[in-house]
């Protein structure tokens, strides 16, 4: 019986010794996700502009949460992540004209820097001397930007107006 206890203690000690003697270097998050800066870099096209509030901007009688199915104003929006950790992005959307009708707009191209860690992409740029940081989630070949309280255009009755809504923008790698 003493021999069995002795063997059990030696076995447990050996197991503890072998499990504690491993490589203790930190694991690169890219190894876990399969993404590296080089794999994340590339050109992404806006494929969905979803809002929590449904709108019927094209006045077809069917409200939608995907604003890209309601207007062409968001078409061909791109985000380009360069391998040197800089980015450029265009910004398009729908606005209300002075005569209370819908009109598309295009803002100047934004440029800045990006970082990637795990499943998070951080974009940083300066606009009117203010540093702006956007945090996107990486899911496969998609970049997802969520804004909980954004402003969208809607037509609740007959006249367009600005509405508060959550917004989710999805960019797909091209």
TIRO-2110 file (N, C-alpha, C; in Angstrom, 1 decimal):
// TIRO-2110
0.8, -1.2, 0.0, N, 1, A
0.0, 0.0, 0.0, CA, 1, A
0.9, 1.3, 0.0, C, 1, A
2.0, 1.2, 0.8, N, 2, A
2.9, 2.4, 0.8, CA, 2, A
3.5, 2.6, -0.6, C, 2, A
3.8, 1.5, -1.3, N, 3, A
4.3, 1.7, -2.6, CA, 3, A
3.4, 2.4, -3.6, C, 3, A
2.1, 2.0, -3.5, N, 4, A
1.1, 2.7, -4.4, CA, 4, A
0.9, 4.2, -4.0, C, 4, A
0.9, 4.5, -2.7, N, 5, A
0.9, 5.9, -2.4, CA, 5, A
2.1, 6.7, -2.9, C, 5, A
3.3, 6.0, -2.7, N, 6, A
4.5, 6.6, -3.2, CA, 6, A
4.5, 6.9, -4.7, C, 6, A
4.0, 5.9, -5.5, N, 7, A
3.9, 6.0, -6.9, CA, 7, A
2.9, 7.1, -7.3, C, 7, A
1.8, 7.2, -6.5, N, 8, A
0.8, 8.3, -6.8, CA, 8, A
1.4, 9.6, -6.6, C, 8, A
2.2, 9.8, -5.5, N, 9, A
2.8, 11.1, -5.2, CA, 9, A
3.8, 11.5, -6.2, C, 9, A
4.6, 10.5, -6.6, N, 10, A
5.7, 10.7, -7.7, CA, 10, A
5.0, 11.1, -9.0, C, 10, A
3.9, 10.4, -9.3, N, 11, A
3.2, 10.7, -10.6, CA, 11, A
2.6, 12.1, -10.6, C, 11, A
2.0, 12.5, -9.4, N, 12, A
1.4, 13.8, -9.3, CA, 12, A
2.5, 14.9, -9.4, C, 12, A
3.6, 14.7, -8.7, N, 13, A
4.8, 15.6, -8.7, CA, 13, A
5.3, 15.8, -10.1, C, 13, A
5.5, 14.6, -10.8, N, 14, A
6.0, 14.7, -12.2, CA, 14, A
5.1, 15.4, -13.1, C, 14, A
3.8, 15.2, -13.0, N, 15, A
2.8, 15.9, -13.8, CA, 15, A
2.8, 17.4, -13.6, C, 15, A
2.9, 17.8, -12.3, N, 16, A
3.0, 19.2, -12.0, CA, 16, A
4.3, 19.8, -12.6, C, 16, A
5.4, 19.0, -12.4, N, 17, A
6.7, 19.5, -12.9, CA, 17, A
6.6, 19.7, -14.5, C, 17, A
6.1, 18.8, -15.2, N, 18, A
6.1, 18.8, -16.6, CA, 18, A
5.1, 19.9, -17.1, C, 18, A
4.0, 20.1, -16.5, N, 19, A
3.0, 21.1, -16.9, CA, 19, A
3.5, 22.5, -16.6, C, 19, A
4.4, 22.7, -15.6, N, 20, A
4.8, 24.0, -15.3, CA, 20, A
6.0, 24.4, -16.1, C, 20, A
6.7, 23.5, -16.8, N, 21, A
7.9, 23.8, -17.5, CA, 21, A
7.5, 24.0, -19.0, C, 21, A
6.8, 25.0, -19.4, N, 22, A
6.5, 25.2, -20.7, CA, 22, A
6.9, 26.5, -21.2, C, 22, A
6.6, 26.8, -22.4, N, 23, A
7.0, 28.1, -23.0, CA, 23, A
6.1, 29.2, -22.4, C, 23, A
6.6, 30.1, -21.7, N, 24, A
5.8, 31.1, -21.0, CA, 24, A
5.8, 32.5, -21.8, C, 24, A
6.2, 32.5, -23.0, N, 25, A
6.1, 33.7, -23.8, CA, 25, A
4.7, 34.0, -24.1, C, 25, A
4.3, 35.3, -24.2, N, 26, A
2.9, 35.6, -24.5, CA, 26, A
2.5, 35.1, -25.9, C, 26, A
1.3, 34.7, -26.1, N, 27, A
0.8, 34.2, -27.4, CA, 27, A
0.4, 35.4, -28.2, C, 27, A
0.9, 35.5, -29.5, N, 28, A
0.5, 36.6, -30.4, CA, 28, A
-1.0, 36.4, -30.7, C, 28, A
-1.8, 37.5, -30.5, N, 29, A
-3.3, 37.3, -30.8, CA, 29, A
-3.5, 36.9, -32.3, C, 29, A
-2.6, 37.3, -33.2, N, 30, A
-2.8, 36.9, -34.6, CA, 30, A
-2.8, 35.4, -34.8, C, 30, A
-2.0, 34.7, -33.9, N, 31, A
-2.0, 33.2, -33.9, CA, 31, A
-3.4, 32.7, -33.6, C, 31, A
-4.1, 33.3, -32.6, N, 32, A
-5.4, 32.8, -32.2, CA, 32, A
-6.5, 33.1, -33.2, C, 32, A
-6.4, 34.3, -33.9, N, 33, A
-7.5, 34.6, -34.8, CA, 33, A
-7.2, 34.3, -36.2, C, 33, A
-5.9, 34.0, -36.5, N, 34, A
-5.5, 33.8, -37.9, CA, 34, A
-5.3, 35.0, -38.7, C, 34, A
-5.5, 36.2, -38.1, N, 35, A
-5.3, 37.5, -38.8, CA, 35, A
-4.0, 38.1, -38.4, C, 35, A
-3.3, 38.7, -39.4, N, 36, A
-2.2, 39.5, -39.1, CA, 36, A
-2.4, 40.9, -39.8, C, 36, A
-1.6, 41.9, -39.5, N, 37, A
-1.8, 43.2, -40.1, CA, 37, A
-1.8, 43.1, -41.6, C, 37, A
-1.0, 42.2, -42.2, N, 38, A
-1.0, 42.1, -43.6, CA, 38, A
-2.3, 41.5, -44.1, C, 38, A
-2.9, 40.6, -43.3, N, 39, A
-4.1, 40.0, -43.8, CA, 39, A
-5.3, 40.9, -43.6, C, 39, A
-5.2, 41.8, -42.6, N, 40, A
-6.3, 42.8, -42.4, CA, 40, A
-6.2, 43.9, -43.4, C, 40, A
-5.0, 44.3, -43.8, N, 41, A
-4.9, 45.4, -44.7, CA, 41, A
-5.6, 45.0, -46.1, C, 41, A
-6.1, 46.0, -46.7, N, 42, A
-6.8, 45.8, -48.0, CA, 42, A
-7.9, 46.9, -48.2, C, 42, A
-8.7, 46.6, -49.2, N, 43, A
-9.8, 47.6, -49.6, CA, 43, A
-11.1, 46.9, -49.1, C, 43, A
-11.9, 47.7, -48.4, N, 44, A
-13.2, 47.2, -48.0, CA, 44, A
-14.3, 48.1, -48.5, C, 44, A
-15.4, 47.5, -48.9, N, 45, A
-16.5, 48.3, -49.5, CA, 45, A
-17.7, 48.2, -48.5, C, 45, A
-18.4, 49.3, -48.3, N, 46, A
-19.6, 49.3, -47.5, CA, 46, A
-20.7, 48.4, -48.1, C, 46, A
-21.1, 47.4, -47.4, N, 47, A
-22.1, 46.5, -47.9, CA, 47, A
-23.4, 46.5, -47.2, C, 47, A
-23.4, 47.2, -46.0, N, 48, A
-24.7, 47.4, -45.2, CA, 48, A
-24.5, 48.6, -44.4, C, 48, A
-25.6, 49.4, -44.3, N, 49, A
-25.7, 50.5, -43.5, CA, 49, A
-27.1, 50.3, -42.7, C, 49, A
-27.0, 49.6, -41.6, N, 50, A
-28.2, 49.2, -40.9, CA, 50, A
-28.5, 50.2, -39.8, C, 50, A
-29.8, 50.5, -39.6, N, 51, A
-30.2, 51.4, -38.5, CA, 51, A
-31.3, 50.7, -37.7, C, 51, A
-31.3, 51.0, -36.4, N, 52, A
-32.3, 50.5, -35.5, CA, 52, A
-33.7, 50.9, -35.8, C, 52, A
-33.8, 52.1, -36.4, N, 53, A
-35.1, 52.7, -36.8, CA, 53, A
-35.2, 52.4, -38.3, C, 53, A
-36.3, 51.8, -38.7, N, 54, A
-36.6, 51.5, -40.1, CA, 54, A
-37.1, 52.8, -40.8, C, 54, A
-36.7, 53.0, -42.1, N, 55, A
-37.1, 54.2, -42.8, CA, 55, A
-37.6, 53.7, -44.2, C, 55, A
-38.3, 54.6, -44.8, N, 56, A
-38.8, 54.3, -46.2, CA, 56, A
-38.4, 55.5, -47.1, C, 56, A
-37.1, 55.7, -47.2, N, 57, A
-36.6, 56.8, -48.0, CA, 57, A
-37.0, 56.8, -49.4, C, 57, A
-37.1, 55.6, -50.0, N, 58, A
-37.5, 55.6, -51.4, CA, 58, A
-39.0, 55.6, -51.7, C, 58, A
-39.7, 55.7, -50.6, N, 59, A
-41.2, 55.8, -50.6, CA, 59, A
-41.9, 54.7, -51.4, C, 59, A
-41.4, 53.5, -51.2, N, 60, A
-42.1, 52.4, -51.9, CA, 60, A
-43.1, 51.7, -51.0, C, 60, A
-43.3, 52.2, -49.8, N, 61, A
-44.3, 51.6, -48.9, CA, 61, A
-43.7, 50.6, -48.0, C, 61, A
-42.4, 50.3, -48.2, N, 62, A
-41.8, 49.2, -47.3, CA, 62, A
-40.6, 49.8, -46.6, C, 62, A
-40.7, 50.0, -45.3, N, 63, A
-39.6, 50.5, -44.5, CA, 63, A
-38.5, 49.4, -44.4, C, 63, A
-37.3, 49.8, -44.3, N, 64, A
-36.2, 48.9, -44.1, CA, 64, A
-35.2, 49.4, -43.1, C, 64, A
-34.5, 48.5, -42.5, N, 65, A
-33.4, 48.9, -41.6, CA, 65, A
-32.1, 49.1, -42.3, C, 65, A
-32.0, 48.5, -43.5, N, 66, A
-30.8, 48.6, -44.3, CA, 66, A
-30.9, 49.8, -45.3, C, 66, A
-30.3, 50.9, -44.9, N, 67, A
-30.5, 52.1, -45.7, CA, 67, A
-30.0, 52.0, -47.1, C, 67, A
-29.1, 51.1, -47.4, N, 68, A
-28.6, 50.9, -48.7, CA, 68, A
-29.7, 50.4, -49.7, C, 68, A
-30.7, 49.8, -49.1, N, 69, A
-31.8, 49.3, -49.9, CA, 69, A
-32.9, 50.4, -50.1, C, 69, A
-32.7, 51.6, -49.4, N, 70, A
-33.6, 52.7, -49.5, CA, 70, A
-33.1, 53.8, -50.3, C, 70, A
-31.8, 53.9, -50.5, N, 71, A
-31.2, 55.0, -51.2, CA, 71, A
-29.8, 54.6, -51.8, C, 71, A
-29.4, 55.2, -52.9, N, 72, A
-28.1, 54.9, -53.5, CA, 72, A
-27.0, 55.8, -52.9, C, 72, A
-27.4, 56.7, -52.0, N, 73, A
-26.4, 57.7, -51.5, CA, 73, A
-25.2, 57.0, -50.8, C, 73, A
-25.3, 55.8, -50.3, N, 74, A
-24.2, 55.1, -49.7, CA, 74, A
-23.4, 54.3, -50.6, C, 74, A
-23.8, 54.1, -51.9, N, 75, A
-23.1, 53.2, -52.8, CA, 75, A
-21.7, 53.6, -53.0, C, 75, A
-20.8, 52.6, -53.1, N, 76, A
-19.4, 52.7, -53.5, CA, 76, A
-18.6, 53.4, -52.4, C, 76, A
-19.0, 53.3, -51.1, N, 77, A
-18.2, 53.8, -50.0, CA, 77, A
-17.1, 52.8, -49.7, C, 77, A
-15.9, 53.3, -49.6, N, 78, A
-14.7, 52.4, -49.4, CA, 78, A
-13.9, 52.8, -48.1, C, 78, A
-13.3, 51.8, -47.6, N, 79, A
-12.3, 52.0, -46.5, CA, 79, A
-11.1, 51.2, -46.9, C, 79, A
-9.9, 51.9, -47.0, N, 80, A
-8.7, 51.2, -47.5, CA, 80, A
-7.7, 51.3, -46.3, C, 80, A
-7.3, 50.0, -45.9, N, 81, A
-6.3, 49.9, -44.9, CA, 81, A
-5.0, 49.5, -45.6, C, 81, A
-4.0, 50.5, -45.5, N, 82, A
-2.7, 50.3, -46.1, CA, 82, A
-1.8, 49.5, -45.2, C, 82, A
-0.8, 48.8, -45.8, N, 83, A
0.1, 48.0, -45.1, CA, 83, A
1.0, 48.8, -44.2, C, 83, A
1.2, 50.1, -44.5, N, 84, A
2.0, 50.9, -43.6, CA, 84, A
1.2, 51.5, -42.4, C, 84, A
0.0, 50.9, -42.1, N, 85, A
-0.8, 51.2, -41.0, CA, 85, A
-1.5, 52.6, -41.1, C, 85, A
-1.6, 53.1, -42.3, N, 86, A
-2.4, 54.3, -42.6, CA, 86, A
-3.7, 53.8, -43.3, C, 86, A
-4.7, 54.7, -43.3, N, 87, A
-6.0, 54.4, -43.9, CA, 87, A
-6.6, 55.6, -44.6, C, 87, A
-7.4, 55.3, -45.6, N, 88, A
-8.2, 56.4, -46.2, CA, 88, A
-9.7, 55.9, -46.3, C, 88, A
-10.6, 56.8, -46.2, N, 89, A
-12.0, 56.4, -46.2, CA, 89, A
-12.8, 57.5, -46.8, C, 89, A
-13.8, 57.2, -47.6, N, 90, A
-14.7, 58.2, -48.1, CA, 90, A
-16.0, 58.2, -47.2, C, 90, A
-16.7, 59.2, -47.2, N, 91, A
-17.9, 59.3, -46.4, CA, 91, A
-19.0, 59.9, -47.3, C, 91, A
-20.0, 59.1, -47.5, N, 92, A
-21.2, 59.5, -48.3, CA, 92, A
-22.4, 59.2, -47.4, C, 92, A
-23.5, 59.9, -47.8, N, 93, A
-24.7, 59.7, -47.1, CA, 93, A
-25.9, 60.5, -47.7, C, 93, A
-27.0, 60.5, -46.9, N, 94, A
-28.2, 61.2, -47.3, CA, 94, A
-28.4, 62.4, -46.4, C, 94, A
-28.8, 63.5, -46.9, N, 95, A
-29.1, 64.7, -46.1, CA, 95, A
-30.4, 65.3, -46.6, C, 95, A
-30.8, 66.4, -45.9, N, 96, A
-32.1, 67.1, -46.2, CA, 96, A
-31.7, 68.4, -46.8, C, 96, A
-32.2, 68.7, -48.0, N, 97, A
-31.9, 69.9, -48.7, CA, 97, A
-32.7, 71.1, -48.1, C, 97, A
-32.4, 72.3, -48.6, N, 98, A
-33.1, 73.5, -48.1, CA, 98, A
-34.5, 73.5, -48.5, C, 98, A
-34.9, 72.7, -49.5, N, 99, A
-36.3, 72.7, -49.9, CA, 99, A
-37.0, 71.4, -49.3, C, 99, A
-36.4, 70.8, -48.2, N, 100, A
-37.0, 69.6, -47.6, CA, 100, A
-37.1, 68.4, -48.5, C, 100, A
-36.1, 68.2, -49.3, N, 101, A
-36.1, 66.9, -50.1, CA, 101, A
-34.8, 66.2, -49.7, C, 101, A
-34.7, 65.0, -50.1, N, 102, A
-33.5, 64.2, -49.8, CA, 102, A
-32.4, 64.5, -50.8, C, 102, A
-31.2, 64.6, -50.4, N, 103, A
-30.1, 64.8, -51.3, CA, 103, A
-28.9, 64.0, -50.8, C, 103, A
-28.1, 63.4, -51.7, N, 104, A
-26.9, 62.7, -51.4, CA, 104, A
-25.8, 63.7, -51.2, C, 104, A
-24.8, 63.3, -50.3, N, 105, A
-23.7, 64.2, -50.1, CA, 105, A
-22.4, 63.3, -50.1, C, 105, A
-21.3, 63.9, -50.4, N, 106, A
-20.0, 63.2, -50.3, CA, 106, A
-19.0, 64.2, -49.5, C, 106, A
-18.5, 63.7, -48.4, N, 107, A
-17.6, 64.5, -47.6, CA, 107, A
-16.2, 64.3, -48.2, C, 107, A
-15.2, 65.1, -47.8, N, 108, A
-13.8, 64.9, -48.2, CA, 108, A
-13.3, 63.6, -47.6, C, 108, A
-12.3, 63.0, -48.3, N, 109, A
-11.7, 61.7, -47.9, CA, 109, A
-11.0, 61.9, -46.6, C, 109, A
-11.2, 61.0, -45.7, N, 110, A
-10.6, 61.0, -44.4, CA, 110, A
-9.3, 60.1, -44.4, C, 110, A
-8.3, 60.5, -43.8, N, 111, A
-7.1, 59.7, -43.7, CA, 111, A
-6.5, 59.7, -42.3, C, 111, A
-5.9, 58.6, -41.9, N, 112, A
-5.4, 58.5, -40.5, CA, 112, A
-4.6, 57.2, -40.4, C, 112, A
-4.5, 56.7, -39.2, N, 113, A
-3.8, 55.5, -38.9, CA, 113, A
-4.7, 54.5, -38.3, C, 113, A
-4.2, 53.2, -38.4, N, 114, A
-5.0, 52.1, -37.8, CA, 114, A
-4.1, 51.2, -37.1, C, 114, A
-4.7, 50.5, -36.1, N, 115, A
-4.0, 49.4, -35.3, CA, 115, A
-5.0, 48.3, -35.2, C, 115, A
-4.4, 47.1, -35.1, N, 116, A
-5.2, 45.9, -35.0, CA, 116, A
-4.7, 45.0, -33.8, C, 116, A
-5.7, 44.5, -33.0, N, 117, A
-5.4, 43.7, -31.9, CA, 117, A
-6.6, 42.7, -31.7, C, 117, A
-6.3, 41.4, -31.8, N, 118, A
-7.3, 40.4, -31.6, CA, 118, A
-8.4, 40.6, -32.7, C, 118, A
-9.6, 40.9, -32.3, N, 119, A
-10.7, 41.1, -33.3, CA, 119, A
-11.1, 42.6, -33.4, C, 119, A
-10.2, 43.5, -32.9, N, 120, A
-10.6, 44.9, -32.9, CA, 120, A
-9.6, 45.7, -33.8, C, 120, A
-10.2, 46.5, -34.6, N, 121, A
-9.5, 47.4, -35.5, CA, 121, A
-9.8, 48.8, -35.0, C, 121, A
-8.8, 49.6, -34.7, N, 122, A
-9.0, 51.0, -34.2, CA, 122, A
-8.5, 52.0, -35.3, C, 122, A
-9.3, 52.9, -35.7, N, 123, A
-9.0, 53.9, -36.7, CA, 123, A
-8.9, 55.2, -36.0, C, 123, A
-7.8, 56.0, -36.2, N, 124, A
-7.6, 57.3, -35.6, CA, 124, A
-7.3, 58.3, -36.7, C, 124, A
-8.1, 59.4, -36.6, N, 125, A
-7.8, 60.5, -37.5, CA, 125, A
-8.2, 61.9, -36.8, C, 125, A
-7.7, 62.9, -37.4, N, 126, A
-8.0, 64.3, -36.8, CA, 126, A
-8.9, 65.0, -37.8, C, 126, A
-9.9, 65.6, -37.2, N, 127, A
-10.9, 66.4, -37.9, CA, 127, A
-11.2, 67.7, -37.2, C, 127, A
-10.9, 68.8, -37.8, N, 128, A
-11.0, 70.1, -37.2, CA, 128, A
-10.2, 70.2, -35.9, C, 128, A
-9.0, 69.7, -35.8, N, 129, A
-8.1, 69.7, -34.7, CA, 129, A
-8.6, 68.8, -33.5, C, 129, A
-9.6, 67.9, -33.8, N, 130, A
-10.1, 67.0, -32.8, CA, 130, A
-9.7, 65.6, -33.2, C, 130, A
-9.1, 64.8, -32.3, N, 131, A
-8.7, 63.5, -32.6, CA, 131, A
-10.0, 62.6, -32.4, C, 131, A
-10.3, 61.8, -33.5, N, 132, A
-11.4, 60.9, -33.5, CA, 132, A
-10.9, 59.5, -33.6, C, 132, A
-11.5, 58.7, -32.8, N, 133, A
-11.1, 57.3, -32.8, CA, 133, A
-12.4, 56.4, -33.0, C, 133, A
-12.3, 55.5, -34.0, N, 134, A
-13.4, 54.6, -34.2, CA, 134, A
-12.9, 53.2, -34.0, C, 134, A
-13.7, 52.4, -33.3, N, 135, A
-13.4, 51.0, -33.0, CA, 135, A
-14.3, 50.1, -33.8, C, 135, A
-13.7, 49.3, -34.6, N, 136, A
-14.5, 48.3, -35.4, CA, 136, A
-14.2, 46.9, -35.0, C, 136, A
-15.1, 46.0, -35.2, N, 137, A
-14.9, 44.6, -34.9, CA, 137, A
-14.6, 43.9, -36.2, C, 137, A
-13.6, 43.0, -36.2, N, 138, A
-13.3, 42.2, -37.3, CA, 138, A
-14.0, 40.9, -37.2, C, 138, A
-14.8, 40.5, -38.2, N, 139, A
-15.4, 39.2, -38.2, CA, 139, A
-15.2, 38.6, -39.6, C, 139, A
-14.3, 37.7, -39.7, N, 140, A
-14.0, 37.1, -41.1, CA, 140, A
-13.5, 38.2, -42.0, C, 140, A
-14.1, 38.4, -43.1, N, 141, A
-13.7, 39.4, -44.1, CA, 141, A
-14.5, 40.7, -43.9, C, 141, A
-15.2, 40.8, -42.8, N, 142, A
-16.0, 42.0, -42.5, CA, 142, A
-15.5, 42.9, -41.4, C, 142, A
-15.6, 44.2, -41.6, N, 143, A
-15.3, 45.1, -40.5, CA, 143, A
-16.7, 45.7, -40.1, C, 143, A
-17.0, 45.8, -38.8, N, 144, A
-18.3, 46.2, -38.3, CA, 144, A
-18.1, 47.4, -37.4, C, 144, A
-18.7, 48.5, -37.7, N, 145, A
-18.7, 49.7, -36.9, CA, 145, A
-20.1, 49.9, -36.3, C, 145, A
-20.2, 50.0, -35.0, N, 146, A
-21.5, 50.2, -34.4, CA, 146, A
-21.4, 51.6, -33.6, C, 146, A
-22.5, 52.4, -33.9, N, 147, A
-22.7, 53.6, -33.2, CA, 147, A
-24.0, 53.5, -32.5, C, 147, A
-24.1, 53.6, -31.2, N, 148, A
-25.4, 53.4, -30.5, CA, 148, A
-26.3, 54.5, -30.7, C, 148, A
-25.8, 55.8, -30.7, N, 149, A
-26.7, 56.9, -30.9, CA, 149, A
-26.2, 57.8, -32.0, C, 149, A
-26.7, 57.5, -33.2, N, 150, A
-26.3, 58.2, -34.4, CA, 150, A
-27.5, 59.1, -34.9, C, 150, A
-27.3, 59.8, -36.0, N, 151, A
-28.3, 60.6, -36.6, CA, 151, A
-28.5, 60.1, -38.0, C, 151, A
-29.8, 59.8, -38.4, N, 152, A
-30.1, 59.4, -39.7, CA, 152, A
-31.2, 60.3, -40.2, C, 152, A
-31.5, 60.1, -41.5, N, 153, A
-32.6, 60.8, -42.1, CA, 153, A
-33.8, 59.9, -42.3, C, 153, A
-35.0, 60.3, -41.9, N, 154, A
-36.2, 59.6, -42.1, CA, 154, A
-37.3, 60.4, -42.6, C, 154, A
-38.4, 59.8, -43.0, N, 155, A
-39.6, 60.5, -43.5, CA, 155, A
-40.8, 60.0, -42.7, C, 155, A
-40.9, 60.4, -41.4, N, 156, A
-42.0, 59.8, -40.6, CA, 156, A
-43.4, 60.1, -41.1, C, 156, A
-43.6, 61.3, -41.7, N, 157, A
-44.9, 61.6, -42.3, CA, 157, A
-44.7, 61.9, -43.8, C, 157, A
-44.6, 63.2, -44.1, N, 158, A
-44.4, 63.6, -45.5, CA, 158, A
-43.0, 64.4, -45.7, C, 158, A
-42.5, 65.0, -44.6, N, 159, A
-41.3, 65.8, -44.7, CA, 159, A
-40.2, 65.1, -44.1, C, 159, A
-39.0, 65.1, -44.8, N, 160, A
-37.8, 64.4, -44.2, CA, 160, A
-37.4, 65.1, -42.9, C, 160, A
-36.9, 64.4, -42.0, N, 161, A
-36.4, 64.9, -40.7, CA, 161, A
-35.2, 64.0, -40.2, C, 161, A
-34.4, 64.6, -39.3, N, 162, A
-33.4, 63.9, -38.7, CA, 162, A
-33.9, 63.1, -37.5, C, 162, A
-33.5, 61.8, -37.4, N, 163, A
-33.9, 60.9, -36.4, CA, 163, A
-32.7, 60.4, -35.6, C, 163, A
-32.9, 60.1, -34.3, N, 164, A
-31.8, 59.4, -33.6, CA, 164, A
-32.0, 57.9, -33.8, C, 164, A
-30.9, 57.2, -34.0, N, 165, A
-31.0, 55.8, -34.2, CA, 165, A
-29.6, 55.1, -34.0, C, 165, A
-29.6, 53.9, -33.5, N, 166, A
-28.3, 53.2, -33.6, CA, 166, A
-28.0, 52.8, -35.0, C, 166, A
-26.7, 52.8, -35.3, N, 167, A
-26.3, 52.5, -36.7, CA, 167, A
-25.2, 51.4, -36.7, C, 167, A
-25.3, 50.5, -37.6, N, 168, A
-24.3, 49.5, -37.8, CA, 168, A
-23.8, 49.5, -39.2, C, 168, A
-22.5, 49.8, -39.5, N, 169, A
-22.0, 49.8, -40.8, CA, 169, A
-21.1, 48.6, -41.0, C, 169, A
-21.3, 47.9, -42.1, N, 170, A
-20.5, 46.7, -42.4, CA, 170, A
-19.8, 46.9, -43.7, C, 170, A
-18.4, 46.7, -43.6, N, 171, A
-17.6, 46.8, -44.7, CA, 171, A
-17.1, 45.4, -45.0, C, 171, A
-17.1, 45.0, -46.3, N, 172, A
-16.6, 43.7, -46.7, CA, 172, A
-15.4, 43.8, -47.6, C, 172, A
-14.4, 43.0, -47.3, N, 173, A
-13.1, 43.0, -48.0, CA, 173, A
-13.3, 42.6, -49.4, C, 173, A
-12.7, 43.4, -50.3, N, 174, A
-12.9, 43.2, -51.8, CA, 174, A
-11.7, 42.4, -52.3, C, 174, A
END
